[in-house]
């Protein structure tokens, strides 16, 4: 008997699968920490809203992390 269409309409619940290892570069050495703290400060000052200033800081933080990641593994 299959779970689909069974009594109570139960469905199998699947656990989410994490992304592949290394698919999201982490800042283990803290090379981009100053940008991150500026971004968090911006979020606090704008009460967590999606302000353009904060978005630009977020973009520069992620770019910093990607640049460090690529230069390490090339």
Secondary structure, DSSP 8 states (H G I E B T S, - for coil): --STT-GGG-----------TTSS---TT-TTHHHHHHHHHHHHHTTT---HHHHHHHHHHHHHHHHHHHHHH-
